């Protein structure tokens, strides 16, 4: 994927990327997810959730240091926000970053971190000033091998490397602070909102793979026509969501449609196979679980949003 330029889509060539726009990323996410729901999840966590928003907030030195090797596929990136007691909707994160010796000392745990076991570049959100609540959250990069940073137990779905990350007296330099001070909450929110479009693309790819599997069972004209229509509708709405995002307009209903479509299509495939559809020997069982994953992610990540009375 790195050699093909997929790992650095939307990142300028001078930083190791291959250029491209959001639609390019949507098409790649769909095709990769059509092959494997896990590969799609890996790709989203690396590129759309972490690398793309990191590039927008990073300074020149940080772009050269963190973005370039990830865009080339030499390193993997991940996004660490969720915590055991606050999930993905934090007001005050329990992971703290205490200023010390020209940098910060991180203490805390993150959960449900996709790519957590392999990532060499970890974007971490932590509270610097707890009294400010969400306004005291900041964004940092922690590199693999940093003293005090370790990987905990596996969490989450199937073959996905979704893990717990642990920070114990983990010191990082001031230069690892990303973006403006005390803007981490809003930077996390923007990253999650952008990633939603790619979740829709992932859902479409899983549904397309399901449809192609069902076609191998023989002619089922009415059933297959209904599936094909739903998938096409969701694909076009996903492209619409990408356009709406670039225009600064809401796009959640388009994303929800795509993820619900994927769950419905994969559920119908299970019914066609009857008892066989529910066992692991057949692919539709995997597709159904992966499709449900996209629906859960699309809705659960909506919990992170700025308070209405505060300007972003």
N, C-alpha and C positions, 0 to 999 in steps of 0.2 A: 504493500500500500504506500509506503514511503517512496519507493522508486517510481511509482505511478503518479506521484504528486497528490495523492488523496489526503495525506495526513496534514497538508498545509494549504488546502483549498481556502480561498478568500484572503490568505496571507500574501503580501507582495513578494515578488521574486527576490528582491534584495534582502529579504529576511528568511530565505530558504523555502518560501511557499511557491505556489503555482498560480496565484491570482484566482480569478473567478468570483462569482457572486453568490447570493443566498440560494438562488435557484439551482446553481451547480451543486451546492451542498445538499439540497433537498433530493436531487436526482441520485447522487451518490449514496445518501442515507437509505433511500428506498431500495436501490439495487443490492446494497450490502445486506440489508435486513431481509430481503427476499432470499438470499443465500443462507443467512443465519441471524436469528434474533439477537444472539449474543454479540456477534460481530457488529451489528447495528448499534447495540448498547455501548460497546467499547468505543466505537467511532464517535457517537454523540458525546460521550463523557470526555473524550480527548479533545475534539475539535470544537463543536458548537457550544458546549457548556464551559469549557476551560480556555482553550487556546485563542479562539476568536475574540471573546470579551477581554481576555488578558492583554491581547495585542492593542486593543483600543485604549486601555488604561495605563499601560506600561510606558516608561520613558525610554529613551534611545538605548541607554546602557542595559536596561532590563530586556528590551527586545532582542538585542544581540546575544545576551546571556541565556535567556530562557526560551524565547520564541523560536529562534533559528534552528537549534537542534531538534525541537519538537516538530516544526514544520517539515523538516527533512525526513522525519521518521526515525531519527537516531535516538530520540527519547520519547517517552510517553507522559502525558499530562493527566491530572485528575483534579476534581473539585470536591473539597471537603467542607460541608456546611452542617449537615444534620448531626444531632447529638442525642444521646440516650433519653433525656428528659424533655427536650424542647423540639425535637424533630426538625422539620424544614421551615418552621414558622417562628423564628426567634424574636423575642423582644429584647432580652439580654442573654447572650450566649454564656454558657458556663466555661467554655474554653477562654482563658484569659491570656493577654500579652502584656507583661509587666516591663516598662522601660528600664533598661539596665546596661551599663557599659557600652553606650553607643549603639544599642540595638534593643531587642525585646526577648524576654524569656517566656516561652509558651508552656502552659499547663492545661491539660484537658484531654478529651476523647471525642472522636468523630466516628459516626457509624454510616452504613450504607454508602460507602465510598467506592464507586465503580472504578476499576483500574487501580485500586489502592495497593495491590500487591506488586504491580509492575512499574508504576509511575515513578519517574525520577524527578518530576516537577509537580509539586503538590500545592494547589491554591487553597489556603486555609483562612477561615474567617474567625476572628477572635475579638473579645472585648478588651479594649485598653482602658476605658473609663466607665465602669459599671454604673456610676451615678447618672450617666447620660442615657442609660438604657440603649435603644437601638441606635441612637446617635453616637454612641461610643464604640461601635463595631468597626473594625478595620480589616483590610485584606492583605494577606502576606503570601509569599512563596517560601516553602520549605523544600529543600532539596534532599533527595534520598541519600542516606549516609550521615545526615546531620546528627550529632550527638543528642540523645534524649528523644529521638523520633523512632518509633517502632510500629510494626504492623501487628494487629491483634487477630482475633478470630474471624472466620469467614461468616458473612451474613448474606442474605438475599437469594437470588435465583440461579438455578442451573449451573451452567459452566461460567457464568459471569464472575469475574474476580471482584466481588463486592465485599469489602472488608472493613473492620474497625481499625482506626488509626489512633495511636497513643502518643501524647506529647508530655514528657516528664522533664522539667527543667531544660527545655529545648531552646537554646539561644540562637537567634538569627540576627544578622546585621540590619541596621536601619535601611540599607539599600534594598532590602527585600520587601519593604512596604510598597504596596501597589496603589496607585492613584492618590487621591486627596485624603488627608487625615479625616477620620471619623465619617467616611462616606462608604464604608464597607457594606452596610445594609443595603443601600441603593445599588451598589455595584453588583451584589449578589442577586438582587431582584431583577436587574436588567439582564443578567446572564441567564437566569431561569426563564424569563419571558421569551428571550430569543430561542432558547433550546426547545420550547414548546412546538415551534414549527417543524423541527426535525423529528420530534416524537410522532407527529402526524405522518411524516414521511416513513418513519419506521413502521408504523401501523399499516400503511398501505402496502409496503413491501412484504410484510408477513401475510397479509390477506391475499396478495398476488401469488405467493408461493403455495398457499392453501388451495387456491383456485386451480393452479396448474396440477396439483396432486389429485384433486377430485376429477379433473378431466381424464386422467389415466384410468379411472374406474369404468369408463364407457359413456355412452350418450345419456345425458340427463338434461334435455333441452331447457325446460322451464327453470329448473333449479340453477343450472349453470348460467343462464341468461340473467337471472336475478342477481347472482353473485357478481357477474361481470359489470352489470349496471351500477351496483353499489360501489364497487372498487373504482370504476371510472369517475363516479361522482366525487368520491373522497379524494382521489388524486387531483382533480381540478380544483377542489376546495383547498387542498394543501398548497397548490401553486398560488391560489388567491390569498391564502394566509401569509405566504412569503411576500407577496406584493403589498398587502396591507401593512405588514411590519415595516417594510422599507419606507412606507408613506406615513408611518407614525400613527396608524389607526388600530383599533382593537381587532383581534383575530381569534379569540378563544373559541367561539362557537364552531369555526371551521375545524379547529384542532379536535374538539370534542366529537364532532361528527365522524372524523376519520378514525379515532380510536374506538368509538362505539361500533362503527361499521366493521372494524377488524374483529372485534369480539363476536359480533353477530355472524359474520362469515365463517369464522373458525368453529363456532358452536354448531352451525348447520352442517359443516363437514363431519363433525363427530357423529351427528345424528344419521348421516348417510351411511357411515361405516358401522353404525349400531354398536354392538359390544366391542368390536375391534377398534373403534375409534378412541376408546378410553384407555387403551393399554400402550405402553411405551414402545412397542414394536413398530408402531405406525406413526408417521410424521404429524398427522393432524393433532395428536395429543400434545405434542411439543408446541405446535403453532398456537393452539388454544391458550396454553399457559403464557407464551410470549405476548400474545395479543392482549391478554388481561393485564400484563405488566404495563403496556403502553397506556391503557385506560387509567390505571391506578396512578401512574406518574403524571399524566396530563392533568388530573384533578387534584392530587395531593399537593403538588408544587404550587397550587394557587393559594395556599395558606400564607405564603410569603408575599406580603404587599405593604407598601408604605401606609402609615396611618393617614386617614383622609384629611386631617387638619394640618398636615405637614407637607410643604412643597418639596418635590424631588429636585 
